[in-house]
Each structure stands twice: as structure tokens, then as C-alpha cells.
């Protein structure tokens, strides 16, 4: 790890994805060479949860999250419950990714809502934040509105609710996208916001405006690797954790902040939002 580089935070990188099977060790080495300080490896189903946990167990600077993605929200409740019953594992620092997706509609909306509610219950019981996926068709915000409605109706939205979080964000908008009103609504509920390569797309121009209003203590960066490659990355076909440096630079520019000052703040944010008993390397 090169100390002259700013510390990097990838709050959402699927290092267990099949596209890393052939060179995962090299990807990890590049991340550390880029001064990767923190990496969260979320899951989308039971198999990816087990694989993500196994990788995190080998990297003292990485953590795992377990959950059922809205794309597969129609999974049998017993299978979902079996996965979420393992969320008290110390290596699991977050619940997800879960949420609402009306863009691809791979699961009925009713199943997505039920799935999200099950994750919210576990997150609130354990004080481990939700990793939220939310996508609408470009130009629409129906998924965002449904997500906020579900959160407001849950323990998270109740006065004095979600006490297990002790003032920390109860959820993180992973790869946040959508209008400023959505982000403002999430911030009002006490959530945190994570910026990915999605912000570089012309269809997400609104991000340039609302990224400035996110409180610095509720801000994170991510890759969503192996997806959402950002302009300038060496491989435009596959994203990887080291590329979060491009997003860090973009966020700092949009906010008018120095990378040298912002980068360590993001590490501190990660450690506060995702606390764990064992020290991180």
C-alpha cells in the first residue's frame, strides 16, 4: 500500500462476482497498491453471501454484507430467513443489498416490498445498516418514492425508532441516483449516501447538484464492481475496487473540497457507519 496516495473507500464492491474468478488476487493487489483502506462486499443471494464472507475473512480491511437483491426478491421466504438468520456474524457489518427496482422489474413489486421489510426488521434488531438498491426507469422516480414510503412506515421512520443504531445511519443509498427530492428525503430519515460510477452518466446529471448537499459525515464512495465502470478506468469492460479513486476525485471536484481532506473523512465515515468489534487492518 502506498502511503503517499489518499486512502480509498469502496463501500460496495462485489469482489465475489464470477467476473473476478480468474484474477481476484491481482484485483486485490491493485486495490491495495492504490491505497484501498476499506472495502464492503455485499451479496445478492445466499451463494454470493457465503462467497463474500469468505473473501472478507481473508482481508482485514474488508467486510461483508448479506442480503437478497430486489431482482431475486421472489425467493422462498424460508431461504431468505435462513440467510438473514446469520446476520449476527461479526464479519457481517451490514444488511443487503436489498431495495426496490422498477427499472428491470425482475420480481413483482409486492415481493420486493416484502423482501425489503424483512431486511429492515433484521437491520433494526441488530443495528447493522441496510445497503439499499433503488432504480426507476430513466426519468421516473416511482421506485424512489416507494422506497422512502416503506422506510417511513418502518421502525426507521418512527420517532425514536431504530435505537439499535445509536445515532448512526440506519441505511446507505448504494450507488445513489434520482432527483434531489429523493436524496433529501433519505437524508431526512438519517440515511447515508454512496456515490458510484453511475454519477458520470448523462442521465444522472442531477447528482452533480445534490452531491453538494450531502453532509460530509454521511458520504461514501463505491464502485459497484464489476459494474458501472467510470470514464478513464483502464478496463472499460469491468470495474474493480481500485477505480474508486476516479469517483473520489469527481466527488471532491463537485463539492469543491481537497482530496487530501475528503479521503480520510470517508474512511472515518465507513468506520462509524459499519462498526465492528475487531480492529481493521
C-alpha positions in Angstrom: 0.0 0.0 0.0 1.4 3.4 -1.0 1.1 5.9 1.8 1.5 8.9 -0.5 -1.8 8.1 -2.1 -5.1 9.2 -0.5 -6.8 6.3 1.4 -9.7 4.9 -0.6 -13.1 3.6 0.4 -15.1 1.2 -1.8 -18.4 0.9 0.2 -19.9 -1.5 -2.4 -17.7 -3.9 -4.4 -18.8 -7.4 -5.4 -15.4 -9.0 -5.3 -17.1 -12.4 -5.2 -18.6 -11.9 -8.6 -17.8 -14.5 -11.3 -16.0 -12.0 -13.4 -13.2 -11.9 -10.9 -12.7 -15.6 -10.7 -9.7 -15.7 -12.9 -7.7 -12.9 -11.4 -9.2 -12.0 -8.0 -5.8 -12.0 -6.3 -4.4 -9.5 -8.8 -7.5 -7.3 -8.4 -6.9 -7.3 -4.6 -3.3 -6.4 -5.1 -4.2 -3.5 -7.3 -6.6 -2.3 -4.7 -4.0 -2.3 -2.0 -1.4 -0.7 -4.3 -4.0 2.1 -4.9 -4.2 2.6 -1.0 -7.5 0.9 -0.5 -8.4 1.3 3.1 -11.9 -0.1 3.3 -14.0 -2.4 1.2 -17.5 -3.7 1.8 -18.5 -6.8 -0.1 -22.3 -7.0 -0.4 -24.3 -10.0 -1.6 -27.4 -10.5 -3.7 -28.3 -14.1 -2.7 -27.3 -17.0 -0.4 -24.4 -18.2 -2.6 -22.9 -14.7 -3.1 -23.3 -14.1 0.7 -21.2 -17.1 1.5 -18.5 -16.2 -1.1 -18.3 -12.6 0.0 -17.9 -13.6 3.6 -15.1 -16.0 2.7 -13.2 -13.2 0.9 -13.8 -10.7 3.7 -12.5 -13.2 6.3 -9.1 -13.1 4.5 -8.8 -9.4 4.2 -8.5 -7.4 7.5 -9.5 -4.2 5.7 -12.7 -5.7 4.1 -16.2 -6.5 5.5 -19.2 -8.4 4.2 -22.9 -7.6 3.9 -25.6 -10.2 3.4 -29.0 -9.8 1.7 -31.4 -10.7 -1.1 -31.4 -8.3 -4.1 -34.7 -7.0 -5.3 -34.1 -8.8 -8.6 -34.5 -12.1 -6.8 -37.0 -10.9 -4.2 -39.4 -13.7 -5.0 -37.1 -16.2 -3.4 -38.8 -18.5 -0.9 -39.2 -16.8 2.5 -37.6 -19.7 4.3 -34.5 -19.3 2.2 -34.3 -15.6 2.8 -34.9 -16.1 6.5 -32.2 -18.7 6.7 -29.7 -16.3 5.2 -30.7 -13.3 7.4 -30.6 -15.5 10.5 -26.8 -15.5 10.1 -26.5 -11.7 10.1 -25.2 -11.6 13.7 -21.9 -12.9 12.4 -19.2 -10.4 13.4 -17.8 -10.3 9.9 -21.3 -9.1 8.6 -21.4 -5.4 9.2 -24.5 -4.5 7.0 -27.7 -6.0 5.6 -28.0 -6.0 1.9 -28.1 -5.3 -0.8 -31.9 -5.0 -0.9 -34.4 -2.4 -2.0 -36.8 -1.6 -4.9 -36.2 -1.8 -8.6 -38.9 -0.9 -11.1 -36.5 -0.5 -13.9 -35.9 -4.1 -14.8 -38.9 -5.5 -12.8 -37.4 -8.9 -12.3 -39.5 -9.5 -9.3 -43.1 -8.3 -8.6 -43.2 -5.1 -6.7 -45.1 -6.7 -3.8 -42.4 -9.3 -3.4 -39.7 -6.6 -3.4 -41.5 -4.6 -0.7 -41.9 -7.8 1.5 -38.3 -8.6 0.9 -37.2 -5.1 1.9 -39.4 -5.2 5.0 -37.7 -8.4 6.1 -34.3 -6.9 5.8 -35.4 -3.7 7.7 -36.5 -5.8 10.6 -33.1 -7.6 10.9 -31.2 -4.4 10.4 -33.1 -2.6 13.2 -32.8 -5.6 15.5 -29.0 -5.8 15.1 -28.1 -2.2 14.5 -26.4 -3.1 11.2 -27.3 -0.7 8.4 -29.2 -1.5 5.2 -27.5 -1.4 1.9 -30.2 0.0 -0.4 -30.5 -0.6 -4.1 -33.1 1.7 -5.8 -33.7 2.1 -9.5 -36.5 3.5 -11.6 -36.8 3.8 -15.4 -34.8 6.8 -16.6 -36.8 10.0 -16.0 -39.1 8.3 -13.4 -38.9 8.1 -9.6 -41.6 5.5 -8.7 -39.0 3.2 -7.1 -37.5 6.0 -5.1 -41.0 7.1 -3.8 -41.9 3.5 -2.9 -38.6 3.1 -1.1 -39.0 6.2 1.0 -42.6 5.2 1.8 -41.5 1.8 3.0 -38.7 3.2 5.2 -41.0 5.9 6.7 -43.6 3.2 7.6 -40.9 1.0 9.2 -39.2 1.4 12.6 -36.6 3.6 10.9 -39.2 6.2 10.2 -40.8 6.2 13.6 -40.0 8.8 16.3 -37.3 7.3 18.5 -37.1 4.3 16.2 -34.1 2.3 15.1 -32.5 2.8 18.5 -30.0 0.0 17.9 -28.1 2.3 15.5 -27.3 4.7 18.3 -27.4 7.8 16.1 -25.6 6.2 13.1 -27.2 6.0 9.7 -29.7 3.1 9.5 -29.2 2.8 5.8 -26.9 3.7 2.9 -28.2 4.6 -0.6 -25.9 2.4 -2.6 -25.0 3.9 -6.0 -27.5 6.7 -5.3 -29.4 8.0 -8.2 -32.5 10.0 -8.9 -33.8 13.5 -8.1 -32.6 15.8 -5.3 -36.0 15.3 -3.6 -35.3 11.6 -3.1 -31.8 12.2 -1.6 -33.2 14.9 0.6 -35.9 12.5 1.8 -33.4 9.8 2.6 -31.2 12.3 4.4 -34.2 13.4 6.5 -34.6 9.8 7.6 -31.0 9.8 8.7 -29.6 7.8 5.8 -26.1 8.0 4.2 -25.3 8.3 0.5 -22.8 6.4 -1.6 -21.6 7.7 -4.9 -20.6 5.3 -7.8 -19.6 5.5 -11.4 -23.3 6.0 -12.2 -22.7 9.6 -11.4 -20.7 10.1 -14.6 -23.6 9.2 -16.8 -25.5 12.0 -18.6 -28.8 10.5 -17.4 -27.7 11.1 -13.8 -26.8 14.8 -14.2 -28.9 15.6 -11.1 -26.2 14.0 -9.0 -23.8 16.9 -9.7 -26.3 19.2 -7.8 -27.3 17.1 -4.9 -23.9 15.6 -4.1 -23.0 19.1 -2.7 -25.8 19.0 -0.1 -24.9 15.6 1.4 -23.4 16.2 4.8 -19.8 15.2 4.7 -20.2 12.8 7.6 -22.9 10.8 5.7 -21.0 10.4 2.4 -19.3 7.4 1.0 -17.8 6.3 -2.4 -18.1 2.9 -4.1 -17.5 1.1 -7.4 -20.4 -1.5 -7.5 -17.6 -3.6 -9.2 -17.6 -5.3 -11.6 -20.3 -3.0 -12.9 -20.7 0.8 -13.5 -17.2 1.4 -14.9 -16.4 5.1 -14.9 -14.7 7.1 -17.7 -10.9 6.9 -17.5 -10.8 3.4 -15.9 -8.1 1.2 -17.5 -10.6 -1.6 -18.4 -13.9 -0.2 -19.7 -15.4 -3.7 -19.7 -15.0 -4.4 -16.0 -14.9 -2.2 -12.9 -12.8 -3.0 -9.9 -12.2 -1.5 -6.4 -9.1 0.4 -7.3 -11.1 2.5 -9.7 -12.9 4.2 -6.8 -10.1 6.7 -7.0 -11.8 8.2 -10.1 -15.1 8.6 -8.1 -13.3 10.1 -5.2 -11.7 12.7 -7.4 -15.1 13.5 -9.1 -16.9 13.9 -5.7 -14.1 16.2 -4.4 -14.3 18.4 -7.5 -18.1 18.7 -7.4 -18.0 19.6 -3.7 -15.1 22.0 -4.0 -13.1 20.0 -1.5 -9.5 18.8 -1.4 -9.0 15.1 -1.9 -6.4 15.0 0.9 -9.0 16.3 3.3 -12.0 14.4 2.0 -10.5 10.9 1.6 -9.7 10.3 5.4 -13.2 11.7 6.2 -14.7 8.9 4.1 -12.6 6.3 5.9 -13.9 7.7 9.2 -17.4 7.6 7.9 -17.1 4.0 6.9 -15.8 3.0 10.3 -18.6 4.9 12.1 -21.4 3.6 9.8 -20.1 0.0 9.8 -18.6 -0.6 13.3 -17.1 -3.9 14.2 -15.6 -5.4 17.3 -12.2 -6.5 15.7 -9.9 -3.7 14.6 -9.5 -3.2 10.8 -6.1 -3.5 9.1 
